[in-house]
Amino acid sequence: MAWFEGAVGSTPRAVGVHHLRAPEDGDVDWVVQSCRDLETQRWLPMLPKPYGTADAESWIRQCQDSWAVGSAMPFIILDSTTGDRLGTIELRTGDAPSDVGYWLAPEGRGRGAMTRALRLIVRYAFQVRGLDRPELFTLTDNVRSQAVAERCGFQRVDKVPGRIASKDGTRRDAYRYVLDAPLD
């Protein structure tokens, strides 16, 4: 059986693992709760604090706009058995090289969900979209995110000073990871 079924509309689906789907208006409350989580805020310093309903609605509109113009493919990661939301992952294709960003809600952590979602999205990038050398950036102290990248074959190539902006206007250093070849 193929690792992924291909596209359902524009959405890749994992076979027997997790499903990815575009964010919907019905995700607002979940996004608010997830983005208020202290761990999520720690690793996403650009999040508004406090994170509110208007912020989630704006994010979902941005996701829908990105899909419409083809500049990015943001997804909600769903547990394939329960349908529970676990996190988000986004493949940004508007600028070369393509770039991946992700985060997990508390209920998605420690389950291997992001590793499976990242493998799925990079296979989709290579096999369906024909993209090459996707990148991702992690804060230098976000070892869990770095471990996910490395489990998926990404290699750390450098440290980028001030790469990630914080809501307070400060900037934080990040490691840049690159995937040079499609996954097996």
Buried (B, 14 or more C-beta within 10 A) or exposed (E): EEBBEEEEEEBBBBEEBBBBBBBEEEBBEBBBBBBBBEBBBEBBBEBEEEBEEEBBBEBBEEBBEBBEEEEBBBBBBBBBEEEEBBBBBBBBBEEEEBBBBBBBBBBBBEBEBBBBBBBBBBBBBBBEBEBBEBBBBBBBEBEBBBEBBEBBBBEEEEEBEEBBEEEEEEEBBBBBBBBEEEBE
